[in-house]
Amino acid sequence: MKKIKRISALILAVFLFSLYGLTLYAALTSSPESHALFMASIYCTVAIPITIYAYMLVYRLLKKDSQDKIHKE
């Protein structure tokens, strides 16, 4: 289980760093779609970690509740 968590964390870290690189590229280029690309990458840079954190929080709460029910029986 630890190995899966480490691999998924590494994949997500690479994905976020690539988003940072994409944001920098969009900010420095002057192509017609660079503004839309910049705004999308900024949004994803903020929204993806918040969404992952929310999923982890809900999972912990649901896991704790299910374990409490098991121990009560």
PDB file of N, CA, C and O in Angstrom:
ATOM      1  N   MET A   1       0.816  -1.190   0.000  1.00  0.00           N
ATOM      2  CA  MET A   1       0.000   0.000   0.000  1.00  0.00           C
ATOM      3  C   MET A   1       0.867   1.264   0.000  1.00  0.00           C
ATOM      4  O   MET A   1       0.542   2.251  -0.659  1.00  0.00           O
ATOM      5  N   LYS A   2       1.975   1.217   0.749  1.00  0.00           N
ATOM      6  CA  LYS A   2       2.859   2.381   0.789  1.00  0.00           C
ATOM      7  C   LYS A   2       3.469   2.667  -0.572  1.00  0.00           C
ATOM      8  O   LYS A   2       3.677   3.822  -0.945  1.00  0.00           O
ATOM      9  N   LYS A   3       3.756   1.594  -1.313  1.00  0.00           N
ATOM     10  CA  LYS A   3       4.362   1.759  -2.625  1.00  0.00           C
ATOM     11  C   LYS A   3       3.400   2.453  -3.586  1.00  0.00           C
ATOM     12  O   LYS A   3       3.808   3.300  -4.381  1.00  0.00           O
ATOM     13  N   ILE A   4       2.133   2.094  -3.509  1.00  0.00           N
ATOM     14  CA  ILE A   4       1.115   2.720  -4.364  1.00  0.00           C
ATOM     15  C   ILE A   4       0.963   4.195  -4.013  1.00  0.00           C
ATOM     16  O   ILE A   4       0.841   5.041  -4.898  1.00  0.00           O
ATOM     17  N   LYS A   5       0.970   4.496  -2.727  1.00  0.00           N
ATOM     18  CA  LYS A   5       0.852   5.894  -2.297  1.00  0.00           C
ATOM     19  C   LYS A   5       2.045   6.714  -2.775  1.00  0.00           C
ATOM     20  O   LYS A   5       1.880   7.851  -3.215  1.00  0.00           O
ATOM     21  N   ARG A   6       3.235   6.148  -2.693  1.00  0.00           N
ATOM     22  CA  ARG A   6       4.428   6.880  -3.135  1.00  0.00           C
ATOM     23  C   ARG A   6       4.414   7.123  -4.631  1.00  0.00           C
ATOM     24  O   ARG A   6       4.778   8.206  -5.091  1.00  0.00           O
ATOM     25  N   ILE A   7       3.997   6.123  -5.393  1.00  0.00           N
ATOM     26  CA  ILE A   7       3.943   6.272  -6.850  1.00  0.00           C
ATOM     27  C   ILE A   7       2.902   7.306  -7.236  1.00  0.00           C
ATOM     28  O   ILE A   7       3.154   8.147  -8.099  1.00  0.00           O
ATOM     29  N   SER A   8       1.734   7.255  -6.606  1.00  0.00           N
ATOM     30  CA  SER A   8       0.698   8.237  -6.934  1.00  0.00           C
ATOM     31  C   SER A   8       1.120   9.644  -6.511  1.00  0.00           C
ATOM     32  O   SER A   8       0.817  10.611  -7.210  1.00  0.00           O
ATOM     33  N   ALA A   9       1.806   9.773  -5.391  1.00  0.00           N
ATOM     34  CA  ALA A   9       2.294  11.083  -4.980  1.00  0.00           C
ATOM     35  C   ALA A   9       3.334  11.622  -5.952  1.00  0.00           C
ATOM     36  O   ALA A   9       3.347  12.815  -6.253  1.00  0.00           O
ATOM     37  N   LEU A  10       4.195  10.756  -6.439  1.00  0.00           N
ATOM     38  CA  LEU A  10       5.199  11.164  -7.421  1.00  0.00           C
ATOM     39  C   LEU A  10       4.538  11.598  -8.727  1.00  0.00           C
ATOM     40  O   LEU A  10       4.931  12.605  -9.316  1.00  0.00           O
ATOM     41  N   ILE A  11       3.547  10.853  -9.176  1.00  0.00           N
ATOM     42  CA  ILE A  11       2.833  11.212 -10.402  1.00  0.00           C
ATOM     43  C   ILE A  11       2.141  12.567 -10.248  1.00  0.00           C
ATOM     44  O   ILE A  11       2.200  13.400 -11.152  1.00  0.00           O
ATOM     45  N   LEU A  12       1.492  12.786  -9.113  1.00  0.00           N
ATOM     46  CA  LEU A  12       0.822  14.067  -8.887  1.00  0.00           C
ATOM     47  C   LEU A  12       1.817  15.216  -8.778  1.00  0.00           C
ATOM     48  O   LEU A  12       1.535  16.320  -9.243  1.00  0.00           O
ATOM     49  N   ALA A  13       2.971  14.974  -8.174  1.00  0.00           N
ATOM     50  CA  ALA A  13       3.984  16.017  -8.074  1.00  0.00           C
ATOM     51  C   ALA A  13       4.513  16.390  -9.451  1.00  0.00           C
ATOM     52  O   ALA A  13       4.692  17.570  -9.751  1.00  0.00           O
ATOM     53  N   VAL A  14       4.764  15.388 -10.290  1.00  0.00           N
ATOM     54  CA  VAL A  14       5.216  15.664 -11.657  1.00  0.00           C
ATOM     55  C   VAL A  14       4.146  16.431 -12.422  1.00  0.00           C
ATOM     56  O   VAL A  14       4.461  17.360 -13.166  1.00  0.00           O
ATOM     57  N   PHE A  15       2.895  16.052 -12.246  1.00  0.00           N
ATOM     58  CA  PHE A  15       1.793  16.744 -12.914  1.00  0.00           C
ATOM     59  C   PHE A  15       1.709  18.208 -12.479  1.00  0.00           C
ATOM     60  O   PHE A  15       1.533  19.093 -13.316  1.00  0.00           O
ATOM     61  N   LEU A  16       1.834  18.463 -11.186  1.00  0.00           N
ATOM     62  CA  LEU A  16       1.775  19.849 -10.704  1.00  0.00           C
ATOM     63  C   LEU A  16       2.971  20.662 -11.186  1.00  0.00           C
ATOM     64  O   LEU A  16       2.816  21.830 -11.544  1.00  0.00           O
ATOM     65  N   PHE A  17       4.154  20.067 -11.200  1.00  0.00           N
ATOM     66  CA  PHE A  17       5.316  20.796 -11.716  1.00  0.00           C
ATOM     67  C   PHE A  17       5.181  21.091 -13.200  1.00  0.00           C
ATOM     68  O   PHE A  17       5.624  22.138 -13.673  1.00  0.00           O
ATOM     69  N   SER A  18       4.568  20.166 -13.937  1.00  0.00           N
ATOM     70  CA  SER A  18       4.333  20.447 -15.353  1.00  0.00           C
ATOM     71  C   SER A  18       3.304  21.561 -15.523  1.00  0.00           C
ATOM     72  O   SER A  18       3.393  22.343 -16.469  1.00  0.00           O
ATOM     73  N   LEU A  19       2.339  21.641 -14.627  1.00  0.00           N
ATOM     74  CA  LEU A  19       1.395  22.768 -14.673  1.00  0.00           C
ATOM     75  C   LEU A  19       2.108  24.090 -14.404  1.00  0.00           C
ATOM     76  O   LEU A  19       1.800  25.100 -15.037  1.00  0.00           O
ATOM     77  N   TYR A  20       3.054  24.092 -13.472  1.00  0.00           N
ATOM     78  CA  TYR A  20       3.823  25.307 -13.218  1.00  0.00           C
ATOM     79  C   TYR A  20       4.626  25.702 -14.447  1.00  0.00           C
ATOM     80  O   TYR A  20       4.702  26.881 -14.792  1.00  0.00           O
ATOM     81  N   GLY A  21       5.223  24.723 -15.105  1.00  0.00           N
ATOM     82  CA  GLY A  21       5.970  24.993 -16.333  1.00  0.00           C
ATOM     83  C   GLY A  21       5.065  25.513 -17.436  1.00  0.00           C
ATOM     84  O   GLY A  21       5.441  26.425 -18.172  1.00  0.00           O
ATOM     85  N   LEU A  22       3.876  24.939 -17.554  1.00  0.00           N
ATOM     86  CA  LEU A  22       2.905  25.403 -18.536  1.00  0.00           C
ATOM     87  C   LEU A  22       2.461  26.834 -18.232  1.00  0.00           C
ATOM     88  O   LEU A  22       2.285  27.640 -19.146  1.00  0.00           O
ATOM     89  N   THR A  23       2.285  27.141 -16.974  1.00  0.00           N
ATOM     90  CA  THR A  23       1.916  28.499 -16.586  1.00  0.00           C
ATOM     91  C   THR A  23       3.012  29.482 -16.960  1.00  0.00           C
ATOM     92  O   THR A  23       2.732  30.554 -17.496  1.00  0.00           O
ATOM     93  N   LEU A  24       4.249  29.126 -16.683  1.00  0.00           N
ATOM     94  CA  LEU A  24       5.369  29.988 -17.037  1.00  0.00           C
ATOM     95  C   LEU A  24       5.474  30.156 -18.545  1.00  0.00           C
ATOM     96  O   LEU A  24       5.699  31.266 -19.028  1.00  0.00           O
ATOM     97  N   TYR A  25       5.317  29.086 -19.286  1.00  0.00           N
ATOM     98  CA  TYR A  25       5.366  29.152 -20.743  1.00  0.00           C
ATOM     99  C   TYR A  25       4.253  30.054 -21.285  1.00  0.00           C
ATOM    100  O   TYR A  25       4.492  30.880 -22.165  1.00  0.00           O
ATOM    101  N   ALA A  26       3.047  29.894 -20.760  1.00  0.00           N
ATOM    102  CA  ALA A  26       1.923  30.706 -21.229  1.00  0.00           C
ATOM    103  C   ALA A  26       2.105  32.175 -20.871  1.00  0.00           C
ATOM    104  O   ALA A  26       1.660  33.057 -21.605  1.00  0.00           O
ATOM    105  N   ALA A  27       2.755  32.433 -19.750  1.00  0.00           N
ATOM    106  CA  ALA A  27       2.969  33.822 -19.347  1.00  0.00           C
ATOM    107  C   ALA A  27       4.028  34.505 -20.212  1.00  0.00           C
ATOM    108  O   ALA A  27       3.959  35.714 -20.430  1.00  0.00           O
ATOM    109  N   LEU A  28       5.003  33.746 -20.704  1.00  0.00           N
ATOM    110  CA  LEU A  28       6.104  34.349 -21.441  1.00  0.00           C
ATOM    111  C   LEU A  28       5.893  34.404 -22.954  1.00  0.00           C
ATOM    112  O   LEU A  28       6.555  35.181 -23.642  1.00  0.00           O
ATOM    113  N   THR A  29       4.988  33.594 -23.470  1.00  0.00           N
ATOM    114  CA  THR A  29       4.759  33.607 -24.917  1.00  0.00           C
ATOM    115  C   THR A  29       3.675  34.616 -25.276  1.00  0.00           C
ATOM    116  O   THR A  29       2.893  35.045 -24.429  1.00  0.00           O
ATOM    117  N   SER A  30       3.652  34.975 -26.534  1.00  0.00           N
ATOM    118  CA  SER A  30       2.659  35.963 -26.971  1.00  0.00           C
ATOM    119  C   SER A  30       1.770  35.401 -28.084  1.00  0.00           C
ATOM    120  O   SER A  30       1.399  36.121 -29.010  1.00  0.00           O
ATOM    121  N   SER A  31       1.439  34.135 -27.989  1.00  0.00           N
ATOM    122  CA  SER A  31       0.537  33.562 -28.980  1.00  0.00           C
ATOM    123  C   SER A  31      -0.906  33.957 -28.645  1.00  0.00           C
ATOM    124  O   SER A  31      -1.190  34.339 -27.509  1.00  0.00           O
ATOM    125  N   PRO A  32      -1.805  33.870 -29.605  1.00  0.00           N
ATOM    126  CA  PRO A  32      -3.196  34.294 -29.356  1.00  0.00           C
ATOM    127  C   PRO A  32      -3.897  33.512 -28.244  1.00  0.00           C
ATOM    128  O   PRO A  32      -4.726  34.072 -27.528  1.00  0.00           O
ATOM    129  N   GLU A  33      -3.577  32.236 -28.091  1.00  0.00           N
ATOM    130  CA  GLU A  33      -4.256  31.446 -27.060  1.00  0.00           C
ATOM    131  C   GLU A  33      -3.495  31.398 -25.742  1.00  0.00           C
ATOM    132  O   GLU A  33      -3.882  30.652 -24.842  1.00  0.00           O
ATOM    133  N   SER A  34      -2.440  32.161 -25.605  1.00  0.00           N
ATOM    134  CA  SER A  34      -1.640  32.090 -24.374  1.00  0.00           C
ATOM    135  C   SER A  34      -2.394  32.632 -23.161  1.00  0.00           C
ATOM    136  O   SER A  34      -2.191  32.146 -22.049  1.00  0.00           O
ATOM    137  N   HIS A  35      -3.249  33.618 -23.351  1.00  0.00           N
ATOM    138  CA  HIS A  35      -4.016  34.153 -22.212  1.00  0.00           C
ATOM    139  C   HIS A  35      -4.971  33.090 -21.668  1.00  0.00           C
ATOM    140  O   HIS A  35      -5.050  32.894 -20.455  1.00  0.00           O
ATOM    141  N   ALA A  36      -5.694  32.407 -22.548  1.00  0.00           N
ATOM    142  CA  ALA A  36      -6.612  31.362 -22.106  1.00  0.00           C
ATOM    143  C   ALA A  36      -5.849  30.203 -21.479  1.00  0.00           C
ATOM    144  O   ALA A  36      -6.289  29.635 -20.479  1.00  0.00           O
ATOM    145  N   LEU A  37      -4.715  29.852 -22.057  1.00  0.00           N
ATOM    146  CA  LEU A  37      -3.882  28.790 -21.511  1.00  0.00           C
ATOM    147  C   LEU A  37      -3.342  29.173 -20.138  1.00  0.00           C
ATOM    148  O   LEU A  37      -3.298  28.340 -19.232  1.00  0.00           O
ATOM    149  N   PHE A  38      -2.936  30.410 -19.982  1.00  0.00           N
ATOM    150  CA  PHE A  38      -2.436  30.899 -18.695  1.00  0.00           C
ATOM    151  C   PHE A  38      -3.521  30.839 -17.631  1.00  0.00           C
ATOM    152  O   PHE A  38      -3.274  30.375 -16.518  1.00  0.00           O
ATOM    153  N   MET A  39      -4.715  31.302 -17.962  1.00  0.00           N
ATOM    154  CA  MET A  39      -5.807  31.299 -16.988  1.00  0.00           C
ATOM    155  C   MET A  39      -6.215  29.870 -16.619  1.00  0.00           C
ATOM    156  O   MET A  39      -6.501  29.589 -15.455  1.00  0.00           O
ATOM    157  N   ALA A  40      -6.242  28.979 -17.591  1.00  0.00           N
ATOM    158  CA  ALA A  40      -6.597  27.589 -17.315  1.00  0.00           C
ATOM    159  C   ALA A  40      -5.554  26.916 -16.432  1.00  0.00           C
ATOM    160  O   ALA A  40      -5.907  26.165 -15.522  1.00  0.00           O
ATOM    161  N   SER A  41      -4.287  27.172 -16.687  1.00  0.00           N
ATOM    162  CA  SER A  41      -3.246  26.538 -15.883  1.00  0.00           C
ATOM    163  C   SER A  41      -3.205  27.099 -14.465  1.00  0.00           C
ATOM    164  O   SER A  41      -2.931  26.365 -13.516  1.00  0.00           O
ATOM    165  N   ILE A  42      -3.476  28.395 -14.315  1.00  0.00           N
ATOM    166  CA  ILE A  42      -3.571  28.970 -12.963  1.00  0.00           C
ATOM    167  C   ILE A  42      -4.740  28.339 -12.206  1.00  0.00           C
ATOM    168  O   ILE A  42      -4.608  27.992 -11.032  1.00  0.00           O
ATOM    169  N   TYR A  43      -5.869  28.194 -12.871  1.00  0.00           N
ATOM    170  CA  TYR A  43      -7.039  27.576 -12.237  1.00  0.00           C
ATOM    171  C   TYR A  43      -6.728  26.143 -11.808  1.00  0.00           C
ATOM    172  O   TYR A  43      -7.041  25.751 -10.684  1.00  0.00           O
ATOM    173  N   CYS A  44      -6.121  25.367 -12.690  1.00  0.00           N
ATOM    174  CA  CYS A  44      -5.800  23.973 -12.370  1.00  0.00           C
ATOM    175  C   CYS A  44      -4.751  23.870 -11.270  1.00  0.00           C
ATOM    176  O   CYS A  44      -4.791  22.949 -10.454  1.00  0.00           O
ATOM    177  N   THR A  45      -3.825  24.802 -11.246  1.00  0.00           N
ATOM    178  CA  THR A  45      -2.798  24.804 -10.209  1.00  0.00           C
ATOM    179  C   THR A  45      -3.412  24.999  -8.830  1.00  0.00           C
ATOM    180  O   THR A  45      -2.892  24.484  -7.840  1.00  0.00           O
ATOM    181  N   VAL A  46      -4.502  25.732  -8.759  1.00  0.00           N
ATOM    182  CA  VAL A  46      -5.176  25.962  -7.482  1.00  0.00           C
ATOM    183  C   VAL A  46      -6.239  24.892  -7.225  1.00  0.00           C
ATOM    184  O   VAL A  46      -6.328  24.371  -6.114  1.00  0.00           O
ATOM    185  N   ALA A  47      -7.030  24.566  -8.218  1.00  0.00           N
ATOM    186  CA  ALA A  47      -8.186  23.691  -8.023  1.00  0.00           C
ATOM    187  C   ALA A  47      -7.810  22.232  -7.787  1.00  0.00           C
ATOM    188  O   ALA A  47      -8.450  21.560  -6.978  1.00  0.00           O
ATOM    189  N   ILE A  48      -6.807  21.737  -8.463  1.00  0.00           N
ATOM    190  CA  ILE A  48      -6.463  20.314  -8.331  1.00  0.00           C
ATOM    191  C   ILE A  48      -5.976  19.973  -6.915  1.00  0.00           C
ATOM    192  O   ILE A  48      -6.466  18.996  -6.348  1.00  0.00           O
ATOM    193  N   PRO A  49      -5.045  20.719  -6.314  1.00  0.00           N
ATOM    194  CA  PRO A  49      -4.645  20.378  -4.939  1.00  0.00           C
ATOM    195  C   PRO A  49      -5.791  20.520  -3.929  1.00  0.00           C
ATOM    196  O   PRO A  49      -5.886  19.734  -2.987  1.00  0.00           O
ATOM    197  N   ILE A  50      -6.649  21.508  -4.120  1.00  0.00           N
ATOM    198  CA  ILE A  50      -7.786  21.669  -3.210  1.00  0.00           C
ATOM    199  C   ILE A  50      -8.737  20.488  -3.335  1.00  0.00           C
ATOM    200  O   ILE A  50      -9.245  19.990  -2.331  1.00  0.00           O
ATOM    201  N   THR A  51      -8.980  20.040  -4.554  1.00  0.00           N
ATOM    202  CA  THR A  51      -9.866  18.900  -4.774  1.00  0.00           C
ATOM    203  C   THR A  51      -9.275  17.625  -4.184  1.00  0.00           C
ATOM    204  O   THR A  51      -9.991  16.840  -3.562  1.00  0.00           O
ATOM    205  N   ILE A  52      -7.991  17.416  -4.373  1.00  0.00           N
ATOM    206  CA  ILE A  52      -7.335  16.232  -3.811  1.00  0.00           C
ATOM    207  C   ILE A  52      -7.400  16.263  -2.289  1.00  0.00           C
ATOM    208  O   ILE A  52      -7.659  15.236  -1.661  1.00  0.00           O
ATOM    209  N   TYR A  53      -7.168  17.423  -1.691  1.00  0.00           N
ATOM    210  CA  TYR A  53      -7.245  17.550  -0.238  1.00  0.00           C
ATOM    211  C   TYR A  53      -8.661  17.256   0.256  1.00  0.00           C
ATOM    212  O   TYR A  53      -8.836  16.581   1.270  1.00  0.00           O
ATOM    213  N   ALA A  54      -9.666  17.756  -0.453  1.00  0.00           N
ATOM    214  CA  ALA A  54     -11.051  17.511  -0.056  1.00  0.00           C
ATOM    215  C   ALA A  54     -11.387  16.028  -0.142  1.00  0.00           C
ATOM    216  O   ALA A  54     -12.052  15.494   0.745  1.00  0.00           O
ATOM    217  N   TYR A  55     -10.932  15.350  -1.211  1.00  0.00           N
ATOM    218  CA  TYR A  55     -11.161  13.910  -1.324  1.00  0.00           C
ATOM    219  C   TYR A  55     -10.499  13.155  -0.186  1.00  0.00           C
ATOM    220  O   TYR A  55     -11.090  12.232   0.376  1.00  0.00           O
ATOM    221  N   MET A  56      -9.288  13.534   0.157  1.00  0.00           N
ATOM    222  CA  MET A  56      -8.584  12.861   1.248  1.00  0.00           C
ATOM    223  C   MET A  56      -9.293  13.086   2.578  1.00  0.00           C
ATOM    224  O   MET A  56      -9.385  12.167   3.393  1.00  0.00           O
ATOM    225  N   LEU A  57      -9.786  14.276   2.802  1.00  0.00           N
ATOM    226  CA  LEU A  57     -10.494  14.585   4.042  1.00  0.00           C
ATOM    227  C   LEU A  57     -11.777  13.777   4.154  1.00  0.00           C
ATOM    228  O   LEU A  57     -12.063  13.210   5.208  1.00  0.00           O
ATOM    229  N   VAL A  58     -12.552  13.720   3.081  1.00  0.00           N
ATOM    230  CA  VAL A  58     -13.791  12.943   3.092  1.00  0.00           C
ATOM    231  C   VAL A  58     -13.481  11.461   3.288  1.00  0.00           C
ATOM    232  O   VAL A  58     -14.182  10.777   4.034  1.00  0.00           O
ATOM    233  N   TYR A  59     -12.447  10.965   2.632  1.00  0.00           N
ATOM    234  CA  TYR A  59     -12.073   9.557   2.785  1.00  0.00           C
ATOM    235  C   TYR A  59     -11.709   9.241   4.231  1.00  0.00           C
ATOM    236  O   TYR A  59     -12.130   8.220   4.774  1.00  0.00           O
ATOM    237  N   ARG A  60     -10.932  10.116   4.850  1.00  0.00           N
ATOM    238  CA  ARG A  60     -10.564   9.892   6.254  1.00  0.00           C
ATOM    239  C   ARG A  60     -11.793   9.876   7.156  1.00  0.00           C
ATOM    240  O   ARG A  60     -11.900   9.037   8.050  1.00  0.00           O
ATOM    241  N   LEU A  61     -12.718  10.804   6.921  1.00  0.00           N
ATOM    242  CA  LEU A  61     -13.918  10.857   7.758  1.00  0.00           C
ATOM    243  C   LEU A  61     -14.788   9.619   7.558  1.00  0.00           C
ATOM    244  O   LEU A  61     -15.303   9.062   8.528  1.00  0.00           O
ATOM    245  N   LEU A  62     -14.953   9.190   6.328  1.00  0.00           N
ATOM    246  CA  LEU A  62     -15.764   8.002   6.067  1.00  0.00           C
ATOM    247  C   LEU A  62     -15.091   6.736   6.584  1.00  0.00           C
ATOM    248  O   LEU A  62     -15.762   5.838   7.091  1.00  0.00           O
ATOM    249  N   LYS A  63     -13.796   6.664   6.459  1.00  0.00           N
ATOM    250  CA  LYS A  63     -13.058   5.503   6.948  1.00  0.00           C
ATOM    251  C   LYS A  63     -13.146   5.425   8.470  1.00  0.00           C
ATOM    252  O   LYS A  63     -13.300   4.339   9.030  1.00  0.00           O
ATOM    253  N   LYS A  64     -13.049   6.567   9.136  1.00  0.00           N
ATOM    254  CA  LYS A  64     -13.131   6.600  10.591  1.00  0.00           C
ATOM    255  C   LYS A  64     -14.520   6.164  11.052  1.00  0.00           C
ATOM    256  O   LYS A  64     -14.640   5.403  12.011  1.00  0.00           O
ATOM    257  N   ASP A  65     -15.570   6.640  10.378  1.00  0.00           N
ATOM    258  CA  ASP A  65     -16.929   6.262  10.738  1.00  0.00           C
ATOM    259  C   ASP A  65     -17.158   4.770  10.538  1.00  0.00           C
ATOM    260  O   ASP A  65     -17.796   4.129  11.373  1.00  0.00           O
ATOM    261  N   SER A  66     -16.654   4.212   9.457  1.00  0.00           N
ATOM    262  CA  SER A  66     -16.852   2.789   9.201  1.00  0.00           C
ATOM    263  C   SER A  66     -16.081   1.946  10.209  1.00  0.00           C
ATOM    264  O   SER A  66     -16.555   0.883  10.608  1.00  0.00           O
ATOM    265  N   GLN A  67     -14.912   2.396  10.625  1.00  0.00           N
ATOM    266  CA  GLN A  67     -14.147   1.656  11.626  1.00  0.00           C
ATOM    267  C   GLN A  67     -14.837   1.739  12.989  1.00  0.00           C
ATOM    268  O   GLN A  67     -14.814   0.772  13.751  1.00  0.00           O
ATOM    269  N   ASP A  68     -15.447   2.880  13.302  1.00  0.00           N
ATOM    270  CA  ASP A  68     -16.175   3.003  14.563  1.00  0.00           C
ATOM    271  C   ASP A  68     -17.368   2.052  14.588  1.00  0.00           C
ATOM    272  O   ASP A  68     -17.657   1.464  15.630  1.00  0.00           O
ATOM    273  N   LYS A  69     -18.062   1.889  13.473  1.00  0.00           N
ATOM    274  CA  LYS A  69     -19.196   0.979  13.412  1.00  0.00           C
ATOM    275  C   LYS A  69     -18.754  -0.468  13.568  1.00  0.00           C
ATOM    276  O   LYS A  69     -19.448  -1.265  14.199  1.00  0.00           O
ATOM    277  N   ILE A  70     -17.608  -0.809  13.000  1.00  0.00           N
ATOM    278  CA  ILE A  70     -17.098  -2.173  13.101  1.00  0.00           C
ATOM    279  C   ILE A  70     -16.735  -2.504  14.552  1.00  0.00           C
ATOM    280  O   ILE A  70     -17.027  -3.594  15.044  1.00  0.00           O
ATOM    281  N   HIS A  71     -16.093  -1.541  15.227  1.00  0.00           N
ATOM    282  CA  HIS A  71     -15.659  -1.782  16.603  1.00  0.00           C
ATOM    283  C   HIS A  71     -16.833  -1.820  17.582  1.00  0.00           C
ATOM    284  O   HIS A  71     -16.732  -2.462  18.627  1.00  0.00           O
ATOM    285  N   LYS A  72     -17.932  -1.154  17.271  1.00  0.00           N
ATOM    286  CA  LYS A  72     -19.103  -1.158  18.154  1.00  0.00           C
ATOM    287  C   LYS A  72     -19.847  -2.481  18.085  1.00  0.00           C
ATOM    288  O   LYS A  72     -20.503  -2.873  19.050  1.00  0.00           O
ATOM    289  N   GLU A  73     -19.753  -3.174  16.955  1.00  0.00           N
ATOM    290  CA  GLU A  73     -20.495  -4.438  16.803  1.00  0.00           C
ATOM    291  C   GLU A  73     -19.829  -5.546  17.468  1.00  0.00           C
ATOM    292  O   GLU A  73     -20.323  -6.673  17.435  1.00  0.00           O
TER     293      GLU A  73
END
